[in-house]
Amino acid sequence: MQLYYKIFLVVFVIFIGLNLYATDWSLGFLHDENSKFVFSVAAAVIGLILVFVLHTWSKLKVNQKQGSLK
């Protein structure tokens, strides 16, 4: 994994952890006061998915270059 992907992976995992810690579970997950944390966790999960997609695309790009050199 490239350095950029690793950095964003760590950042998104930290965001998810902080938002899960800040959520007031006694109010309920979809309460108005928790909605900002829910949206932030959702954005971080989407970011994690995008990091893995971009990493997969970069590996495919390398494989295609090696295949065309043969």
C-alpha positions in Angstrom: 0.0 0.0 0.0 1.3 3.4 -0.8 2.0 5.9 1.9 -1.0 8.1 1.0 -3.4 5.3 1.3 -2.0 4.3 4.7 -2.2 7.9 6.0 -5.9 8.2 4.9 -6.7 4.7 6.3 -5.4 5.8 9.7 -7.2 9.1 9.6 -10.5 7.6 8.7 -10.2 4.9 11.4 -9.4 7.6 14.0 -12.4 9.6 12.8 -14.6 6.6 13.2 -13.3 5.9 16.7 -13.6 9.5 17.9 -17.2 9.8 16.7 -18.2 6.4 18.2 -16.7 7.6 21.5 -18.5 11.0 21.3 -21.9 9.5 20.6 -24.3 9.6 23.5 -25.6 6.0 23.4 -28.3 6.7 26.1 -30.1 9.1 23.7 -30.3 6.6 20.8 -28.3 6.3 17.7 -30.5 8.5 15.5 -31.3 11.2 18.0 -30.8 14.8 16.8 -27.8 15.4 19.0 -26.1 12.3 17.6 -26.9 13.0 14.0 -23.7 14.9 13.4 -21.7 11.9 14.7 -23.7 9.5 12.6 -23.1 11.5 9.4 -19.4 11.8 10.3 -19.1 8.0 10.8 -20.9 7.4 7.5 -18.5 9.8 5.7 -15.5 8.1 7.2 -16.8 4.6 6.2 -17.3 5.9 2.6 -13.7 7.2 2.8 -12.4 3.8 3.9 -14.3 2.2 1.0 -12.8 4.7 -1.4 -9.3 4.1 -0.1 -9.6 0.4 -0.7 -11.1 1.0 -4.2 -8.3 3.4 -5.1 -5.7 1.0 -3.8 -7.2 -1.8 -5.9 -7.2 0.4 -9.0 -3.6 1.3 -8.5 -2.7 -2.5 -8.3 -4.6 -3.1 -11.5 -2.8 -0.3 -13.2 0.6 -1.8 -12.3 -0.5 -5.3 -13.5 -1.6 -3.9 -16.8 1.7 -2.1 -17.3 3.6 -5.3 -16.6 1.3 -7.3 -18.9 1.9 -4.9 -21.8 5.7 -5.1 -21.4 5.7 -8.9 -22.1 
